[in-house]
Amino acid sequence: MSALAEKVATIDPVWSTLRAEADAIARGEPDLASFVHGTILTHGRLEEALSFHLANKLGNADTSAMKMRDTFLAAFSDSPEIGRAVRADLAAIRERDPASRGLVQPFLFFKGFHALESYRVANWLWRAGRVWMALHVQNRISETFGADIHPAAKIGQGVFIDHATGVVIGETAVVEDDVSMLHGVTLGGTGKERGDRHPKVRKGVMIGANATILGNIEIGAHSRVGAGSVVLQRVPENCTAAGVPAKVIGCAGCDAPSHAMNQNFLEQIVSDFDI
């Protein structure tokens, strides 16, 4: 390893690992070599590579890929915390998704990751007062990745959105750090409220596929929501809620359900009730 490579690895181990994986793929799969080089290996920083990659996906006749890339680069430059969130999100995927083969796979191909990082730029635009451009990016995210995340929503770091198809996150929703959710999750309003009307998902929560959480309610830290559940009331910390309508059926089963990703709730019910 060269002195420069060693310095990069020390300063930014995520980017260093991503580049090493990309180099191996480019050498091992000739049909993808040009794509991998153009998307990752020709860039000097993770932010530059991601801006290029997402802009090529989101750009269209209304806003060219070049203009979209400039917007992404401006967001990364103005808000370094976006770059930190990207790295935390990549690390979360590598840790929690058994289908992930390192970092390159989610970076290139996982639309949950693409939707989340594109949202982060839309949120930057929203906070900067560029509401219409933020809404344009939101629309392109929905059209391209199948997830509808309002740019005003607040989403923390180390978040894992698996598959992402059908995910809807409303305007006043909050998703704290270290949350995991699967496809089809809705964080929506009841349809009868205005103002602050969407769920607040606290840190370390795991939300199963096609779960619907409605209203300005809290999903307590380190809790679990079962697949297909409809949650209309607060879920306490460290609990498991499931059903239609959802009820608390036991404890969360571990200290970090968003990391464990254990969706077999029957085991925990039997344990809790000593059946």
Helices and strands as residue ranges (DSSP letters): H 3-11, H 13-28, H 30-36, I 37-41, H 46-58, H 65-78, H 80-96, H 104-109, H 111-127, H 131-145, E 148-149, E 154-155, E 160-161, E 168-169, E 174-175, E 180-181, E 186-188, E 200-201, E 206-207, E 212-214, E 218-219, E 224-225, E 230-231, E 239-243, E 246-251, H 257-260, H 265-273
